[in-house]
C-alpha cells in the first residue's frame, strides 16, 4: 500500500496538479491520504458485527 501511495505521488509530481504546488504541501497531502488509507484498511479488517 505504501508503494502504491509513493508511486501515485511520483506520478503526480511528474504530471498533474501536484507539480504546481510546493513539495511540502505534496508530502502533507500524501501523508493525509496514507493515514486515511491505513484507517480504512484497519476498519475493513475488523470483524463486522450485525445486530439486526
PQR file of N, CA, C, O and H, with PARSE charges and radii, in Angstrom:
ATOM      1  N   UNK A   1       0.823  -1.181   0.000 -0.4000 1.5000
ATOM      2  CA  UNK A   1       0.000   0.000   0.000 -0.0000 2.0000
ATOM      3  C   UNK A   1       0.875   1.256   0.000  0.5500 1.7000
ATOM      4  O   UNK A   1       0.577   2.225  -0.698 -0.5500 1.4000
ATOM      5  N   UNK A   2       1.941   1.233   0.776 -0.4000 1.5000
ATOM      6  CA  UNK A   2       2.842   2.387   0.807 -0.0000 2.0000
ATOM      7  C   UNK A   2       3.493   2.586  -0.562  0.5500 1.7000
ATOM      8  O   UNK A   2       3.699   3.717  -1.003 -0.5500 1.4000
ATOM      9  H   UNK A   2       2.183   0.446   1.343  0.4000 1.0000
ATOM     10  N   UNK A   3       3.814   1.477  -1.224 -0.4000 1.5000
ATOM     11  CA  UNK A   3       4.400   1.577  -2.562 -0.0000 2.0000
ATOM     12  C   UNK A   3       3.427   2.232  -3.529  0.5500 1.7000
ATOM     13  O   UNK A   3       3.825   3.040  -4.369 -0.5500 1.4000
ATOM     14  H   UNK A   3       3.647   0.559  -0.866  0.4000 1.0000
ATOM     15  N   UNK A   4       2.150   1.884  -3.409 -0.4000 1.5000
ATOM     16  CA  UNK A   4       1.133   2.464  -4.286 -0.0000 2.0000
ATOM     17  C   UNK A   4       1.016   3.974  -4.054  0.5500 1.7000
ATOM     18  O   UNK A   4       0.930   4.745  -5.010 -0.5500 1.4000
ATOM     19  H   UNK A   4       1.827   1.228  -2.726  0.4000 1.0000
ATOM     20  N   UNK A   5       1.011   4.389  -2.799 -0.4000 1.5000
ATOM     21  CA  UNK A   5       0.926   5.816  -2.482 -0.0000 2.0000
ATOM     22  C   UNK A   5       2.160   6.544  -3.008  0.5500 1.7000
ATOM     23  O   UNK A   5       2.047   7.636  -3.564 -0.5500 1.4000
ATOM     24  H   UNK A   5       1.080   3.763  -2.022  0.4000 1.0000
ATOM     25  N   UNK A   6       3.339   5.943  -2.833 -0.4000 1.5000
ATOM     26  CA  UNK A   6       4.571   6.564  -3.320 -0.0000 2.0000
ATOM     27  C   UNK A   6       4.562   6.661  -4.847  0.5500 1.7000
ATOM     28  O   UNK A   6       4.983   7.671  -5.411 -0.5500 1.4000
ATOM     29  H   UNK A   6       3.431   5.056  -2.380  0.4000 1.0000
ATOM     30  N   UNK A   7       4.089   5.622  -5.506 -0.4000 1.5000
ATOM     31  CA  UNK A   7       4.033   5.641  -6.968 -0.0000 2.0000
ATOM     32  C   UNK A   7       3.079   6.719  -7.461  0.5500 1.7000
ATOM     33  O   UNK A   7       3.377   7.420  -8.428 -0.5500 1.4000
ATOM     34  H   UNK A   7       3.747   4.801  -5.048  0.4000 1.0000
ATOM     35  N   UNK A   8       1.942   6.852  -6.807 -0.4000 1.5000
ATOM     36  CA  UNK A   8       0.990   7.888  -7.196 -0.0000 2.0000
ATOM     37  C   UNK A   8       1.553   9.282  -6.938  0.5500 1.7000
ATOM     38  O   UNK A   8       1.315  10.200  -7.722 -0.5500 1.4000
ATOM     39  H   UNK A   8       1.700   6.282  -6.021  0.4000 1.0000
ATOM     40  N   UNK A   9       2.296   9.446  -5.848 -0.4000 1.5000
ATOM     41  CA  UNK A   9       2.912  10.736  -5.556 -0.0000 2.0000
ATOM     42  C   UNK A   9       3.941  11.097  -6.622  0.5500 1.7000
ATOM     43  O   UNK A   9       3.978  12.236  -7.087 -0.5500 1.4000
ATOM     44  H   UNK A   9       2.490   8.700  -5.211  0.4000 1.0000
ATOM     45  N   UNK A  10       4.773  10.138  -7.011 -0.4000 1.5000
ATOM     46  CA  UNK A  10       5.777  10.395  -8.049 -0.0000 2.0000
ATOM     47  C   UNK A  10       5.091  10.714  -9.375  0.5500 1.7000
ATOM     48  O   UNK A  10       5.508  11.622 -10.094 -0.5500 1.4000
ATOM     49  H   UNK A  10       4.743   9.213  -6.634  0.4000 1.0000
ATOM     50  N   UNK A  11       4.054   9.973  -9.690 -0.4000 1.5000
ATOM     51  CA  UNK A  11       3.308  10.239 -10.923 -0.0000 2.0000
ATOM     52  C   UNK A  11       2.697  11.633 -10.878  0.5500 1.7000
ATOM     53  O   UNK A  11       2.706  12.352 -11.877 -0.5500 1.4000
ATOM     54  H   UNK A  11       3.715   9.236  -9.106  0.4000 1.0000
ATOM     55  N   UNK A  12       2.170  12.012  -9.727 -0.4000 1.5000
ATOM     56  CA  UNK A  12       1.603  13.341  -9.586 -0.0000 2.0000
ATOM     57  C   UNK A  12       2.647  14.431  -9.685  0.5500 1.7000
ATOM     58  O   UNK A  12       2.376  15.505 -10.221 -0.5500 1.4000
ATOM     59  H   UNK A  12       2.162  11.428  -8.915  0.4000 1.0000
ATOM     60  N   UNK A  13       3.843  14.165  -9.172 -0.4000 1.5000
ATOM     61  CA  UNK A  13       4.919  15.150  -9.267 -0.0000 2.0000
ATOM     62  C   UNK A  13       5.356  15.359 -10.712  0.5500 1.7000
ATOM     63  O   UNK A  13       5.692  16.472 -11.118 -0.5500 1.4000
ATOM     64  H   UNK A  13       4.062  13.291  -8.737  0.4000 1.0000
ATOM     65  N   UNK A  14       5.347  14.283 -11.474 -0.4000 1.5000
ATOM     66  CA  UNK A  14       5.789  14.381 -12.853 -0.0000 2.0000
ATOM     67  C   UNK A  14       4.746  15.049 -13.749  0.5500 1.7000
ATOM     68  O   UNK A  14       5.096  15.786 -14.670 -0.5500 1.4000
ATOM     69  H   UNK A  14       5.074  13.379 -11.144  0.4000 1.0000
ATOM     70  N   UNK A  15       3.494  14.796 -13.482 -0.4000 1.5000
ATOM     71  CA  UNK A  15       2.439  15.412 -14.291 -0.0000 2.0000
ATOM     72  C   UNK A  15       1.184  15.535 -13.449  0.5500 1.7000
ATOM     73  O   UNK A  15       0.725  14.561 -12.854 -0.5500 1.4000
ATOM     74  H   UNK A  15       3.210  14.197 -12.734  0.4000 1.0000
ATOM     75  N   UNK A  16       0.640  16.725 -13.404 -0.4000 1.5000
ATOM     76  CA  UNK A  16      -0.595  16.906 -12.652 -0.0000 2.0000
ATOM     77  C   UNK A  16      -0.536  18.130 -11.762  0.5500 1.7000
ATOM     78  O   UNK A  16       0.411  18.915 -11.809 -0.5500 1.4000
ATOM     79  H   UNK A  16       1.013  17.517 -13.888  0.4000 1.0000
ATOM     80  N   UNK A  17      -1.556  18.271 -10.963 -0.4000 1.5000
ATOM     81  CA  UNK A  17      -1.648  19.454 -10.113 -0.0000 2.0000
ATOM     82  C   UNK A  17      -0.598  19.469  -9.023  0.5500 1.7000
ATOM     83  O   UNK A  17      -0.257  20.540  -8.522 -0.5500 1.4000
ATOM     84  H   UNK A  17      -2.325  17.633 -10.925  0.4000 1.0000
ATOM     85  N   UNK A  18      -0.074  18.317  -8.641 -0.4000 1.5000
ATOM     86  CA  UNK A  18       0.950  18.285  -7.603 -0.0000 2.0000
ATOM     87  C   UNK A  18       2.214  19.000  -8.076  0.5500 1.7000
ATOM     88  O   UNK A  18       2.992  19.489  -7.257 -0.5500 1.4000
ATOM     89  H   UNK A  18      -0.351  17.447  -9.048  0.4000 1.0000
ATOM     90  N   UNK A  19       2.420  19.062  -9.382 -0.4000 1.5000
ATOM     91  CA  UNK A  19       3.590  19.754  -9.918 -0.0000 2.0000
ATOM     92  C   UNK A  19       3.492  21.263  -9.736  0.5500 1.7000
ATOM     93  O   UNK A  19       4.498  21.962  -9.853 -0.5500 1.4000
ATOM     94  H   UNK A  19       1.788  18.664 -10.047  0.4000 1.0000
ATOM     95  N   UNK A  20       2.303  21.777  -9.453 -0.4000 1.5000
ATOM     96  CA  UNK A  20       2.096  23.219  -9.331 -0.0000 2.0000
ATOM     97  C   UNK A  20       2.044  23.699  -7.891  0.5500 1.7000
ATOM     98  O   UNK A  20       1.879  24.894  -7.644 -0.5500 1.4000
ATOM     99  H   UNK A  20       1.485  21.209  -9.358  0.4000 1.0000
ATOM    100  N   UNK A  21       2.182  22.782  -6.933 -0.4000 1.5000
ATOM    101  CA  UNK A  21       2.196  23.180  -5.527 -0.0000 2.0000
ATOM    102  C   UNK A  21       3.543  22.818  -4.920  0.5500 1.7000
ATOM    103  O   UNK A  21       4.245  21.959  -5.452 -0.5500 1.4000
ATOM    104  H   UNK A  21       2.315  21.812  -7.134  0.4000 1.0000
ATOM    105  N   UNK A  22       3.920  23.461  -3.809 -0.4000 1.5000
ATOM    106  CA  UNK A  22       5.224  23.178  -3.201 -0.0000 2.0000
ATOM    107  C   UNK A  22       5.349  21.709  -2.753  0.5500 1.7000
ATOM    108  O   UNK A  22       4.355  21.070  -2.409 -0.5500 1.4000
ATOM    109  H   UNK A  22       3.350  24.159  -3.376  0.4000 1.0000
ATOM    110  N   UNK A  23       6.574  21.193  -2.763 -0.4000 1.5000
ATOM    111  CA  UNK A  23       6.779  19.788  -2.348 -0.0000 2.0000
ATOM    112  C   UNK A  23       6.314  19.509  -0.916  0.5500 1.7000
ATOM    113  O   UNK A  23       5.840  18.410  -0.630 -0.5500 1.4000
ATOM    114  H   UNK A  23       7.382  21.713  -3.042  0.4000 1.0000
ATOM    115  N   UNK A  24       6.442  20.481  -0.020 -0.4000 1.5000
ATOM    116  CA  UNK A  24       5.998  20.265   1.361 -0.0000 2.0000
ATOM    117  C   UNK A  24       4.495  20.007   1.414  0.5500 1.7000
ATOM    118  O   UNK A  24       4.034  19.151   2.169 -0.5500 1.4000
ATOM    119  H   UNK A  24       6.828  21.374  -0.252  0.4000 1.0000
ATOM    120  N   UNK A  25       3.739  20.739   0.619 -0.4000 1.5000
ATOM    121  CA  UNK A  25       2.288  20.542   0.578 -0.0000 2.0000
ATOM    122  C   UNK A  25       1.967  19.174  -0.010  0.5500 1.7000
ATOM    123  O   UNK A  25       1.043  18.498   0.442 -0.5500 1.4000
ATOM    124  H   UNK A  25       4.113  21.434   0.005  0.4000 1.0000
ATOM    125  N   UNK A  26       2.723  18.775  -1.003 -0.4000 1.5000
ATOM    126  CA  UNK A  26       2.523  17.450  -1.608 -0.0000 2.0000
ATOM    127  C   UNK A  26       2.766  16.345  -0.588  0.5500 1.7000
ATOM    128  O   UNK A  26       2.013  15.373  -0.526 -0.5500 1.4000
ATOM    129  H   UNK A  26       3.474  19.324  -1.370  0.4000 1.0000
ATOM    130  N   UNK A  27       3.820  16.496   0.211 -0.4000 1.5000
ATOM    131  CA  UNK A  27       4.133  15.480   1.215 -0.0000 2.0000
ATOM    132  C   UNK A  27       3.069  15.428   2.300  0.5500 1.7000
ATOM    133  O   UNK A  27       2.708  14.347   2.764 -0.5500 1.4000
ATOM    134  H   UNK A  27       4.432  17.285   0.160  0.4000 1.0000
ATOM    135  N   UNK A  28       2.566  16.582   2.707 -0.4000 1.5000
ATOM    136  CA  UNK A  28       1.490  16.601   3.706 -0.0000 2.0000
ATOM    137  C   UNK A  28       0.241  15.924   3.148  0.5500 1.7000
ATOM    138  O   UNK A  28      -0.412  15.146   3.843 -0.5500 1.4000
ATOM    139  H   UNK A  28       2.860  17.461   2.330  0.4000 1.0000
ATOM    140  N   UNK A  29      -0.085  16.222   1.898 -0.4000 1.5000
ATOM    141  CA  UNK A  29      -1.244  15.592   1.269 -0.0000 2.0000
ATOM    142  C   UNK A  29      -1.049  14.079   1.157  0.5500 1.7000
ATOM    143  O   UNK A  29      -1.979  13.309   1.397 -0.5500 1.4000
ATOM    144  H   UNK A  29       0.446  16.855   1.334  0.4000 1.0000
ATOM    145  N   UNK A  30       0.147  13.662   0.797 -0.4000 1.5000
ATOM    146  CA  UNK A  30       0.432  12.223   0.699 -0.0000 2.0000
ATOM    147  C   UNK A  30       0.314  11.559   2.065  0.5500 1.7000
ATOM    148  O   UNK A  30      -0.185  10.438   2.170 -0.5500 1.4000
ATOM    149  H   UNK A  30       0.903  14.287   0.602  0.4000 1.0000
ATOM    150  N   UNK A  31       0.768  12.242   3.109 -0.4000 1.5000
ATOM    151  CA  UNK A  31       0.666  11.691   4.464 -0.0000 2.0000
ATOM    152  C   UNK A  31      -0.797  11.569   4.883  0.5500 1.7000
ATOM    153  O   UNK A  31      -1.185  10.581   5.507 -0.5500 1.4000
ATOM    154  H   UNK A  31       1.173  13.152   3.024  0.4000 1.0000
ATOM    155  N   UNK A  32      -1.603  12.561   4.545 -0.4000 1.5000
ATOM    156  CA  UNK A  32      -3.031  12.500   4.888 -0.0000 2.0000
ATOM    157  C   UNK A  32      -3.732  11.367   4.149  0.5500 1.7000
ATOM    158  O   UNK A  32      -4.543  10.648   4.733 -0.5500 1.4000
ATOM    159  H   UNK A  32      -1.289  13.363   4.038  0.4000 1.0000
ATOM    160  N   UNK A  33      -3.421  11.209   2.875 -0.4000 1.5000
ATOM    161  CA  UNK A  33      -4.026  10.118   2.101 -0.0000 2.0000
ATOM    162  C   UNK A  33      -3.574   8.770   2.653  0.5500 1.7000
ATOM    163  O   UNK A  33      -4.375   7.841   2.752 -0.5500 1.4000
ATOM    164  H   UNK A  33      -2.762  11.793   2.401  0.4000 1.0000
ATOM    165  N   UNK A  34      -2.304   8.657   3.012 -0.4000 1.5000
ATOM    166  CA  UNK A  34      -1.789   7.404   3.580 -0.0000 2.0000
ATOM    167  C   UNK A  34      -2.476   7.079   4.899  0.5500 1.7000
ATOM    168  O   UNK A  34      -2.834   5.927   5.145 -0.5500 1.4000
ATOM    169  H   UNK A  34      -1.652   9.411   2.933  0.4000 1.0000
ATOM    170  N   UNK A  35      -2.660   8.082   5.744 -0.4000 1.5000
ATOM    171  CA  UNK A  35      -3.334   7.865   7.023 -0.0000 2.0000
ATOM    172  C   UNK A  35      -4.778   7.429   6.801  0.5500 1.7000
ATOM    173  O   UNK A  35      -5.273   6.533   7.484 -0.5500 1.4000
ATOM    174  H   UNK A  35      -2.369   9.018   5.544  0.4000 1.0000
ATOM    175  N   UNK A  36      -5.451   8.066   5.842 -0.4000 1.5000
ATOM    176  CA  UNK A  36      -6.832   7.691   5.553 -0.0000 2.0000
ATOM    177  C   UNK A  36      -6.908   6.254   5.051  0.5500 1.7000
ATOM    178  O   UNK A  36      -7.790   5.497   5.457 -0.5500 1.4000
ATOM    179  H   UNK A  36      -5.048   8.794   5.287  0.4000 1.0000
ATOM    180  N   UNK A  37      -5.983   5.876   4.167 -0.4000 1.5000
ATOM    181  CA  UNK A  37      -5.974   4.500   3.658 -0.0000 2.0000
ATOM    182  C   UNK A  37      -5.680   3.502   4.769  0.5500 1.7000
ATOM    183  O   UNK A  37      -6.248   2.410   4.781 -0.5500 1.4000
ATOM    184  H   UNK A  37      -5.266   6.491   3.837  0.4000 1.0000
ATOM    185  N   UNK A  38      -4.802   3.857   5.700 -0.4000 1.5000
ATOM    186  CA  UNK A  38      -4.488   2.970   6.822 -0.0000 2.0000
ATOM    187  C   UNK A  38      -5.704   2.786   7.719  0.5500 1.7000
ATOM    188  O   UNK A  38      -6.014   1.664   8.120 -0.5500 1.4000
ATOM    189  H   UNK A  38      -4.341   4.744   5.690  0.4000 1.0000
ATOM    190  N   UNK A  39      -6.391   3.867   8.037 -0.4000 1.5000
ATOM    191  CA  UNK A  39      -7.601   3.773   8.857 -0.0000 2.0000
ATOM    192  C   UNK A  39      -8.656   2.935   8.142  0.5500 1.7000
ATOM    193  O   UNK A  39      -9.307   2.096   8.764 -0.5500 1.4000
ATOM    194  H   UNK A  39      -6.139   4.779   7.712  0.4000 1.0000
ATOM    195  N   UNK A  40      -8.826   3.156   6.858 -0.4000 1.5000
ATOM    196  CA  UNK A  40      -9.796   2.392   6.087 -0.0000 2.0000
ATOM    197  C   UNK A  40      -9.444   0.903   6.109  0.5500 1.7000
ATOM    198  O   UNK A  40     -10.319   0.060   6.309 -0.5500 1.4000
ATOM    199  H   UNK A  40      -8.297   3.838   6.353  0.4000 1.0000
ATOM    200  N   UNK A  41      -8.170   0.582   5.904 -0.4000 1.5000
ATOM    201  CA  UNK A  41      -7.746  -0.827   5.895 -0.0000 2.0000
ATOM    202  C   UNK A  41      -7.969  -1.476   7.255  0.5500 1.7000
ATOM    203  O   UNK A  41      -8.421  -2.618   7.334 -0.5500 1.4000
ATOM    204  H   UNK A  41      -7.459   1.267   5.741  0.4000 1.0000
ATOM    205  N   UNK A  42      -7.652  -0.750   8.326 -0.4000 1.5000
ATOM    206  CA  UNK A  42      -7.856  -1.307   9.667 -0.0000 2.0000
ATOM    207  C   UNK A  42      -9.337  -1.525   9.959  0.5500 1.7000
ATOM    208  O   UNK A  42      -9.706  -2.528  10.570 -0.5500 1.4000
ATOM    209  H   UNK A  42      -7.284   0.177   8.262  0.4000 1.0000
ATOM    210  N   UNK A  43     -10.182  -0.599   9.531 -0.4000 1.5000
ATOM    211  CA  UNK A  43     -11.620  -0.759   9.755 -0.0000 2.0000
ATOM    212  C   UNK A  43     -12.183  -1.919   8.937  0.5500 1.7000
ATOM    213  O   UNK A  43     -13.100  -2.605   9.389 -0.5500 1.4000
ATOM    214  H   UNK A  43      -9.882   0.215   9.035  0.4000 1.0000
ATOM    215  N   UNK A  44     -11.654  -2.142   7.760 -0.4000 1.5000
ATOM    216  CA  UNK A  44     -12.139  -3.245   6.931 -0.0000 2.0000
ATOM    217  C   UNK A  44     -11.694  -4.601   7.466  0.5500 1.7000
ATOM    218  O   UNK A  44     -12.375  -5.604   7.250 -0.5500 1.4000
ATOM    219  H   UNK A  44     -10.910  -1.585   7.392  0.4000 1.0000
ATOM    220  N   UNK A  45     -10.565  -4.643   8.158 -0.4000 1.5000
ATOM    221  CA  UNK A  45     -10.072  -5.922   8.678 -0.0000 2.0000
ATOM    222  C   UNK A  45     -10.815  -6.358   9.933  0.5500 1.7000
ATOM    223  O   UNK A  45     -10.856  -7.544  10.261 -0.5500 1.4000
ATOM    224  H   UNK A  45     -10.012  -3.829   8.333  0.4000 1.0000
ATOM    225  N   UNK A  46     -11.413  -5.372  10.644 -0.4000 1.5000
ATOM    226  CA  UNK A  46     -12.162  -5.715  11.851 -0.0000 2.0000
ATOM    227  C   UNK A  46     -13.388  -6.518  11.472  0.5500 1.7000
ATOM    228  O   UNK A  46     -14.012  -6.262  10.442 -0.5500 1.4000
ATOM    229  H   UNK A  46     -11.380  -4.409  10.377  0.4000 1.0000
ATOM    230  N   UNK A  47     -13.734  -7.493  12.305 -0.4000 1.5000
ATOM    231  CA  UNK A  47     -14.968  -8.251  12.015 -0.0000 2.0000
ATOM    232  C   UNK A  47     -16.183  -7.343  12.181  0.5500 1.7000
ATOM    233  O   UNK A  47     -16.296  -6.586  13.146 -0.5500 1.4000
ATOM    234  H   UNK A  47     -13.226  -7.701  13.141  0.4000 1.0000
ATOM    235  N   UNK A  48     -17.080  -7.445  11.214 -0.4000 1.5000
ATOM    236  CA  UNK A  48     -18.303  -6.640  11.261 -0.0000 2.0000
ATOM    237  C   UNK A  48     -19.329  -7.344  12.131  0.5500 1.7000
ATOM    238  O   UNK A  48     -19.527  -8.554  12.019 -0.5500 1.4000
ATOM    239  H   UNK A  48     -16.988  -8.060  10.431  0.4000 1.0000
ATOM    240  N   UNK A  49     -19.967  -6.594  12.982 -0.4000 1.5000
ATOM    241  CA  UNK A  49     -20.982  -7.148  13.868 -0.0000 2.0000
ATOM    242  C   UNK A  49     -22.362  -6.710  13.384  0.5500 1.7000
ATOM    243  O   UNK A  49     -22.610  -5.519  13.198 -0.5500 1.4000
ATOM    244  H   UNK A  49     -19.806  -5.612  13.073  0.4000 1.0000
ATOM    245  N   UNK A  50     -23.231  -7.644  13.188 -0.4000 1.5000
ATOM    246  CA  UNK A  50     -24.589  -7.323  12.740 -0.0000 2.0000
ATOM    247  C   UNK A  50     -25.543  -7.525  13.913  0.5500 1.7000
ATOM    248  O   UNK A  50     -25.691  -8.637  14.421 -0.5500 1.4000
ATOM    249  H   UNK A  50     -23.030  -8.612  13.339  0.4000 1.0000
ATOM    250  N   UNK A  51     -26.185  -6.441  14.336 -0.4000 1.5000
ATOM    251  CA  UNK A  51     -27.111  -6.525  15.454 -0.0000 2.0000
ATOM    252  C   UNK A  51     -28.545  -6.743  14.982  0.5500 1.7000
ATOM    253  O   UNK A  51     -29.422  -7.005  15.806 -0.5500 1.4000
ATOM    254  H   UNK A  51     -26.064  -5.538  13.924  0.4000 1.0000
ATOM    255  N   UNK A  52     -28.800  -6.646  13.720 -0.4000 1.5000
ATOM    256  CA  UNK A  52     -30.173  -6.748  13.212 -0.0000 2.0000
ATOM    257  C   UNK A  52     -30.549  -8.190  12.985  0.5500 1.7000
ATOM    258  O   UNK A  52     -31.667  -8.477  12.558 -0.5500 1.4000
ATOM    259  H   UNK A  52     -28.088  -6.434  13.051  0.4000 1.0000
TER
END
